[in-house]
Amino acid sequence: MAMAEWGARLLRAGGRLALTEAARAGAAAACPSSSRLSSHRFFCTATRQKNTGQSCEDDQSQTQNGDKGESSSTEKVLVEEKTKLEEQLKDLADKYKRALADTENLRQRSQKLVEEAKLYGIQSFCKDLLDVADVLEKATESVPKEEITGQNPHLKSLYEGLIMTEGQLQKVFSKHGLVKLNPIGAKFDPYEHEALFHTPVEGKEPGSVALVTKIGYKLHGRTLRPALVGVVKGGE
């Protein structure tokens, strides 16, 4: 009985082994197609990876090109901005120099006006005093020289007083830059002289001053009143 059970178990184990071998044989028969499928899948995967790698490289290349393009554009903008700023700086420097020159010219003109005001501010006052000097001069010239003697002490004292007053007035005039113009025998100058008449005079150079009817004056080199003169006429 025990032997019969053991033989039955052995037969069942042998059957299972045969089925396993048959399954392996069937799997071996179907292996070529599976192997080809696996190879195809591997090839596809490799191709995808290759394509992916190329795509990545292309993307990187495009990114680099894009970065280069952006860098070039930024450089161009910066160069343009630099050019504009340089032009603005040049323009501002030019305006600054012109402003300095204008300011300096204005300062010089103002200084000149101030100096002229100091020099010629008394011009109208001096002009009024010239009439006083003319009166004193005429007064001294009108006194007969032969009458100025010890026998006529009052006239002599009056004459000496007029002479002293006239001298003192001329000193004051000179102190303030006011000087006489008595151009007798000098060449006629239209800026300093005013011709009242022309007359031929023997022994005198034509165009020279033959007679002074009224003394002229200059204030700091500027003619305040021209001398009234008669001019020698040239021979015809």
Secondary structure, 3 states (H helix, E strand, C coil): CHHHHHHHHHHHHHHHHHHHHHHHHHHHHHHHHHHHHHHHHHHHHHHHHHHHHHHHHHHHHHHHHHHHHHHHHHHHHHHHHHHHHHHHHHHHHHHHHHHHHHHHHHHHHHHHHHHHHHHHCCHHHHHHHHHHHHHHHHHHHHCCHHHCCCCCHHHHHHHHHHHHHHHHHHHHHHHCCEEEECCCCCECCCCCEEEEEEECCCCCCCCEEEEEEECEEEECCEEEECEEEEEECCCC
